[in-house]
Amino acid sequence: MKKWIASAIILAIVVFGSVIGFNMFKAQKIKEYLASRPTPVFSVTATTAALEDWTPHLRAIGFIEPIQGVTIANEVAGKVAKINFTSGQQMKKDEPILYLDSEVEKANLKTAKARLPAIERNYKRLKSLLKKGSISQGDVDDAEAEFLALKGEIEGYEATISLRTIRAPFSGIAGLRNVFLGQYLASGSEIVQLEDISRMQIRFTVAQNDLNKLHIDQAMNIFIDAQPDTAFTGKISAIEPAVNSQSGLVQVQASIPNEQQILRSGMFAKADVILPTIEDQIVVPVTAINYTLYGETVYVLTEKEADDGNTYLEAKQQIVTLGKTKEDKIHVLSGLKAGDQIVTSGQIRLSNGSRVKIVESDALDAPSVLPAL
């Protein structure tokens, strides 16, 4: 029995020793294979960081508004007697838009004016009699009150008749007509939209940190989806004096000339405020930046010498501080200097110390015509 146990122990030692020896032999061979394997070289595209003038832009979004726009409505109720405009017509200031029936008011006005001369003569006669002592002051006061009340009544009829003629408060384009001849309009009924689109404006918000970069009459460009390649120039016309305490944003208004009447109210627009140009700045392609949870980096290429005397390019990760983006370029505030060669594509396979070779590629070039969706 003891001999059998000893044989089993010796067999187990031999088996486990064989397995351990085989794994050590395998690891040694893998190490020798990797040691003899050539260092991988990755293909990348690169560019050289250079100094150039940088004109930063401050971007925002907003909606186009008319310089003046109002929904025309009637102040008094009545039946539509005459419509003096057509949809889309150019209206002038104080031009009649619509007439409400005012025959009753005109008749009342005519009656009141007919009574006015007699009452005025009676008032003047009593004033002369008062000087002679023939009547009392109370009689004169009653006649004066009657005369002034009738004059006020006449002015009231005239004002009511005037309100029944709806006029354009300013020059502009009439929208679509919402009323019809003979229709009874309650007070406050919407008749037509009138807008002055000779000049437009846009309101947008900026962060309070950017407030010191803005000033009145500062130039800016506005882009709309209807004509994305056309820049409409404008100027900042007003800046809200107070910052929103909850959002930290400031509201800004800009005026935009609209002689060709392309801009219309309600259009979604992108505002691009032009900031002062900064000289001798590092500007690199956006594709060179690697965005991570730990910050933004670029791969800087340096020339190294191998053990065999040959040279190669080594990629080293460099942390950078970024500014604003404009089109396909980005402003680098720190972390790079002029003359640094950086990787612009192919970074996904790189790590610190990777060997690279520079190749030519047009994959990042913008197409002359964007493909249709």
C-alpha positions as CSV (number, residue, x, y, z in Angstrom):
1,M,0.0,0.0,0.0
2,K,2.8,2.4,0.9
3,K,4.5,1.5,-2.4
4,W,1.3,2.4,-4.4
5,I,1.0,5.8,-2.7
6,A,4.7,6.6,-3.4
7,S,4.2,5.7,-7.0
8,A,1.2,8.0,-7.3
9,I,3.0,10.9,-5.7
10,I,6.0,10.5,-8.1
11,L,3.6,10.3,-11.1
12,A,1.8,13.5,-10.0
13,I,5.1,15.3,-9.6
14,V,6.2,14.2,-13.1
15,V,2.8,15.3,-14.6
16,F,2.7,18.8,-13.0
17,G,6.4,19.3,-13.6
18,S,5.9,18.5,-17.3
19,V,3.0,21.0,-17.5
20,I,5.0,23.8,-15.7
21,G,8.0,23.1,-17.9
22,F,6.0,23.2,-21.1
23,N,4.4,26.6,-20.1
24,M,7.9,28.0,-19.3
25,F,9.2,26.8,-22.6
26,K,6.2,28.3,-24.4
27,A,6.6,31.7,-22.7
28,Q,10.3,31.7,-23.5
29,K,9.6,31.0,-27.2
30,I,6.9,33.7,-27.3
31,K,9.3,36.2,-25.8
32,E,12.0,35.3,-28.3
33,Y,9.4,35.7,-31.2
34,L,8.3,39.1,-30.0
35,A,11.9,40.2,-29.4
36,S,12.8,39.3,-33.0
37,R,9.6,40.8,-34.4
38,P,10.1,44.2,-36.1
39,T,8.6,47.3,-34.3
40,P,5.3,48.1,-36.0
41,V,5.2,51.4,-38.0
42,F,1.8,53.1,-38.4
43,S,0.8,55.2,-41.4
44,V,-0.5,58.7,-40.5
45,T,-1.0,62.1,-42.1
46,A,0.7,65.1,-40.6
47,T,1.0,68.8,-40.8
48,T,3.3,71.4,-39.3
49,A,2.0,74.0,-36.8
50,A,2.6,77.5,-37.9
51,L,1.8,81.0,-36.8
52,E,-1.0,82.9,-38.5
53,D,-3.5,85.6,-37.8
54,W,-6.7,84.3,-36.1
55,T,-10.0,86.1,-36.3
56,P,-12.2,84.4,-33.7
57,H,-16.0,84.3,-34.1
58,L,-18.7,84.1,-31.4
59,R,-21.5,81.9,-32.5
60,A,-25.1,81.9,-31.4
61,I,-28.6,81.0,-32.7
62,G,-31.8,83.0,-32.9
63,F,-34.9,83.9,-34.9
64,I,-35.3,86.7,-37.5
65,E,-37.7,89.4,-36.5
66,P,-39.0,92.5,-38.4
67,I,-37.9,95.9,-37.4
68,Q,-41.6,96.6,-36.9
69,G,-44.4,94.1,-37.0
70,V,-48.0,94.1,-35.8
71,T,-51.3,92.2,-36.2
72,I,-53.8,94.9,-37.2
73,A,-57.0,94.6,-35.2
74,N,-60.2,96.8,-34.8
75,E,-60.8,98.7,-31.5
76,V,-64.5,98.9,-31.9
77,A,-67.0,96.3,-33.2
78,G,-68.8,96.7,-36.5
79,K,-69.6,95.4,-40.0
80,V,-67.0,95.5,-42.7
81,A,-68.1,98.2,-45.2
82,K,-65.0,98.4,-47.4
83,I,-61.7,96.6,-47.7
84,N,-58.9,98.8,-49.0
85,F,-56.0,96.3,-49.5
86,T,-55.1,92.9,-51.0
87,S,-53.0,90.2,-49.5
88,G,-49.3,90.9,-49.9
89,Q,-49.8,94.6,-50.8
90,Q,-47.2,97.2,-49.9
91,M,-48.9,99.7,-47.5
92,K,-47.9,103.2,-46.7
93,K,-48.1,104.8,-43.3
94,D,-51.7,106.1,-42.4
95,E,-53.1,104.5,-45.5
96,P,-56.7,103.1,-44.9
97,I,-56.8,99.4,-44.6
98,L,-60.4,98.7,-43.8
99,Y,-63.6,100.7,-43.2
100,L,-66.3,99.6,-40.7
101,D,-69.9,100.7,-41.2
102,S,-70.3,104.1,-39.4
103,E,-73.6,105.4,-40.8
104,V,-75.2,105.7,-37.4
105,E,-72.3,107.6,-35.9
106,K,-72.2,110.0,-38.9
107,A,-76.0,110.7,-38.5
108,N,-75.5,111.4,-34.7
109,L,-72.6,113.6,-35.6
110,K,-74.7,115.5,-38.1
111,T,-77.5,116.0,-35.5
112,A,-75.1,117.3,-32.9
113,K,-73.4,119.7,-35.2
114,A,-76.8,121.1,-36.2
115,R,-77.6,121.9,-32.6
116,L,-74.2,123.5,-31.9
117,P,-74.8,127.0,-33.4
118,A,-78.0,127.6,-31.5
119,I,-76.6,126.5,-28.2
120,E,-73.4,128.6,-28.8
121,R,-75.5,131.7,-29.6
122,N,-77.6,131.2,-26.5
123,Y,-74.5,130.9,-24.4
124,K,-73.0,134.1,-25.8
125,R,-76.3,136.0,-25.4
126,L,-76.6,135.0,-21.7
127,K,-73.0,136.1,-21.1
128,S,-73.9,139.6,-22.5
129,L,-77.0,139.7,-20.3
130,L,-75.0,138.8,-17.3
131,K,-72.9,142.0,-17.8
132,K,-76.1,144.0,-17.7
133,G,-77.3,142.3,-14.6
134,S,-80.4,140.9,-16.2
135,I,-79.7,137.2,-15.3
136,S,-77.8,135.3,-12.6
137,Q,-74.4,133.6,-12.9
138,G,-76.1,130.2,-12.5
139,D,-78.0,130.7,-15.8
140,V,-74.7,131.4,-17.6
141,D,-73.0,128.4,-16.1
142,D,-75.8,126.1,-17.2
143,A,-75.6,127.5,-20.8
144,E,-71.8,127.1,-20.8
145,A,-72.0,123.5,-19.5
146,E,-74.6,122.6,-22.2
147,F,-72.4,124.2,-24.9
148,L,-69.2,122.4,-23.7
149,A,-71.1,119.0,-23.3
150,L,-72.3,119.3,-26.9
151,K,-68.8,120.0,-28.1
152,G,-67.5,117.0,-26.3
153,E,-70.3,114.9,-27.8
154,I,-69.3,116.0,-31.3
155,E,-65.6,115.2,-30.6
156,G,-66.7,111.7,-29.3
157,Y,-68.6,111.0,-32.5
158,E,-65.7,112.1,-34.6
159,A,-63.3,109.9,-32.6
160,T,-65.6,106.9,-32.9
161,I,-65.9,107.4,-36.7
162,S,-62.1,107.7,-36.9
163,L,-61.8,104.4,-35.0
164,R,-64.0,102.7,-37.6
165,T,-61.4,103.5,-40.3
166,I,-58.4,101.2,-39.6
167,R,-55.2,102.6,-40.9
168,A,-51.6,101.3,-41.3
169,P,-49.5,102.5,-38.3
170,F,-46.3,102.3,-40.4
171,S,-45.2,101.4,-44.0
172,G,-44.9,97.7,-44.6
173,I,-46.2,94.6,-46.4
174,A,-49.6,93.3,-45.6
175,G,-49.9,89.6,-45.0
176,L,-52.9,87.3,-45.8
177,R,-56.3,88.9,-45.3
178,N,-58.4,87.4,-42.5
179,V,-61.7,89.3,-43.1
180,F,-64.4,89.5,-45.7
181,L,-66.7,92.2,-47.0
182,G,-69.9,92.4,-44.9
183,Q,-68.4,90.4,-42.0
184,Y,-69.3,91.5,-38.5
185,L,-66.1,92.0,-36.5
186,A,-66.0,91.8,-32.7
187,S,-63.6,94.2,-31.0
188,G,-60.0,92.9,-31.3
189,S,-60.6,90.7,-34.3
190,E,-57.3,90.0,-36.3
191,I,-57.5,91.6,-39.7
192,V,-54.1,91.2,-41.2
193,Q,-50.4,91.0,-40.3
194,L,-48.4,94.1,-41.2
195,E,-44.6,94.0,-41.2
196,D,-41.8,96.4,-42.2
197,I,-39.1,94.1,-43.6
198,S,-36.9,96.8,-45.1
199,R,-34.7,96.0,-42.1
200,M,-34.7,92.9,-39.9
201,Q,-33.3,92.1,-36.5
202,I,-32.2,89.0,-34.6
203,R,-32.1,88.4,-30.9
204,F,-29.7,85.9,-29.4
205,T,-28.0,85.1,-26.1
206,V,-24.3,84.9,-25.2
207,A,-22.6,83.8,-22.0
208,Q,-21.7,86.5,-19.5
209,N,-18.0,85.6,-19.9
210,D,-18.2,86.8,-23.5
211,L,-19.9,90.1,-22.7
212,N,-16.7,92.1,-22.7
213,K,-16.1,91.0,-26.3
214,L,-19.2,92.7,-27.6
215,H,-20.0,96.3,-28.3
216,I,-22.6,98.4,-30.2
217,D,-22.1,98.5,-34.0
218,Q,-19.9,95.4,-33.9
219,A,-20.0,93.6,-37.3
220,M,-21.5,90.2,-37.6
221,N,-22.7,87.7,-40.2
222,I,-26.1,85.9,-40.2
223,F,-26.8,82.6,-42.0
224,I,-30.2,81.1,-42.7
225,D,-31.0,77.5,-43.8
226,A,-32.7,78.8,-47.0
227,Q,-29.4,80.2,-48.3
228,P,-26.6,78.5,-46.2
229,D,-23.8,79.9,-48.5
230,T,-25.0,83.5,-48.2
231,A,-23.8,85.7,-45.4
232,F,-26.1,88.6,-44.4
233,T,-24.1,91.3,-42.7
234,G,-25.5,93.1,-39.7
235,K,-24.4,95.1,-36.7
236,I,-25.2,94.8,-33.0
237,S,-27.8,97.4,-32.1
238,A,-28.5,96.7,-28.5
239,I,-27.2,94.7,-25.5
240,E,-29.4,93.9,-22.6
241,P,-28.1,95.8,-19.5
242,A,-28.8,92.9,-17.1
243,V,-27.6,89.3,-17.0
244,N,-30.1,86.5,-16.4
245,S,-29.3,85.4,-12.8
246,Q,-30.5,81.9,-13.5
247,S,-28.8,81.1,-16.8
248,G,-25.9,83.5,-16.8
249,L,-26.8,84.6,-20.3
250,V,-27.1,88.1,-21.8
251,Q,-29.6,88.9,-24.6
252,V,-28.2,90.8,-27.6
253,Q,-30.0,92.3,-30.6
254,A,-28.6,93.0,-34.1
255,S,-30.0,94.9,-37.0
256,I,-29.8,93.4,-40.5
257,P,-30.4,95.3,-43.8
258,N,-32.9,93.5,-46.0
259,E,-33.2,95.5,-49.3
260,Q,-33.8,92.4,-51.3
261,Q,-36.4,91.2,-48.8
262,I,-34.9,87.7,-48.6
263,L,-35.1,87.5,-44.8
264,R,-38.5,86.9,-43.3
265,S,-39.6,87.0,-39.7
266,G,-39.6,83.7,-37.9
267,M,-36.6,82.3,-39.8
268,F,-34.2,80.2,-37.8
269,A,-30.7,81.9,-38.1
270,K,-27.1,81.4,-37.0
271,A,-25.4,84.5,-35.7
272,D,-21.6,84.8,-36.2
273,V,-20.2,87.8,-34.3
274,I,-16.7,88.8,-35.7
275,L,-14.2,89.4,-32.9
276,P,-10.9,91.4,-33.2
277,T,-8.1,89.6,-35.1
278,I,-5.2,88.2,-33.0
279,E,-1.8,88.0,-34.6
280,D,0.7,85.1,-34.5
281,Q,-1.5,82.3,-33.2
282,I,-1.1,78.6,-33.4
283,V,-4.0,77.2,-35.6
284,V,-4.3,73.5,-36.4
285,P,-6.9,71.3,-38.2
286,V,-9.7,70.1,-36.0
287,T,-8.9,66.5,-36.9
288,A,-5.6,66.7,-35.1
289,I,-7.3,67.0,-31.7
290,N,-8.0,63.9,-29.6
291,Y,-10.9,64.4,-27.1
292,T,-10.7,62.3,-24.0
293,L,-12.2,62.4,-20.5
294,Y,-8.8,63.7,-19.2
295,G,-8.5,66.6,-21.6
296,E,-7.6,67.4,-25.2
297,T,-4.3,66.1,-26.7
298,V,-2.4,65.9,-30.0
299,Y,0.3,63.6,-31.2
300,V,3.6,65.5,-31.8
301,L,6.2,63.8,-34.1
302,T,9.9,63.8,-33.2
303,E,12.8,62.2,-35.0
304,K,14.6,59.5,-33.1
305,E,17.6,57.3,-33.9
306,A,17.3,53.5,-33.8
307,D,19.9,51.0,-32.5
308,D,21.0,50.3,-36.1
309,G,21.7,54.0,-36.8
310,N,18.6,54.7,-38.9
311,T,16.1,57.4,-37.9
312,Y,12.4,57.1,-37.4
313,L,9.5,59.3,-36.3
314,E,8.0,58.8,-32.9
315,A,4.6,60.0,-31.8
316,K,4.3,61.5,-28.4
317,Q,1.0,62.6,-26.8
318,Q,0.9,66.3,-25.8
319,I,-1.8,68.0,-23.8
320,V,-3.2,71.2,-25.3
321,T,-5.5,74.0,-24.3
322,L,-8.0,75.0,-27.0
323,G,-9.8,78.2,-28.0
324,K,-12.6,78.7,-30.5
325,T,-13.3,76.7,-33.6
326,K,-13.8,78.2,-37.1
327,E,-14.8,75.9,-39.9
328,D,-12.2,73.1,-40.0
329,K,-9.6,74.9,-37.9
330,I,-9.1,75.4,-34.2
331,H,-7.2,77.9,-32.1
332,V,-4.6,76.3,-29.8
333,L,-3.9,78.5,-26.7
334,S,-1.1,76.4,-25.2
335,G,0.7,73.1,-25.6
336,L,2.2,73.6,-29.1
337,K,4.7,75.9,-30.7
338,A,5.4,76.9,-34.2
339,G,7.3,74.2,-36.1
340,D,5.8,71.2,-34.2
341,Q,4.8,68.4,-36.6
342,I,1.5,66.9,-35.5
343,V,-0.6,64.0,-36.6
344,T,-3.9,64.9,-38.4
345,S,-5.3,61.4,-39.0
346,G,-4.6,57.8,-38.0
347,Q,-4.3,58.6,-34.3
348,I,-6.7,55.8,-33.2
349,R,-4.0,53.2,-33.5
350,L,-1.3,55.2,-31.8
351,S,0.0,55.4,-28.2
352,N,2.9,57.1,-26.6
353,G,6.2,56.1,-28.3
354,S,4.6,54.6,-31.4
355,R,6.6,54.7,-34.6
356,V,4.9,56.3,-37.6
357,K,5.5,57.1,-41.2
358,I,3.9,60.0,-43.0
359,V,1.7,59.3,-46.0
360,E,-0.2,61.5,-48.4
361,S,-4.0,61.3,-48.3
362,D,-6.9,63.4,-49.5
363,A,-9.5,61.7,-47.2
364,L,-9.8,64.8,-45.1
365,D,-10.2,67.2,-47.9
366,A,-13.7,68.7,-48.2
367,P,-15.5,67.7,-51.4
368,S,-16.3,70.3,-53.9
369,V,-19.9,69.2,-54.0
370,L,-21.6,67.7,-51.0
371,P,-23.5,64.5,-51.7
372,A,-27.3,64.7,-51.7
373,L,-29.0,62.8,-48.9
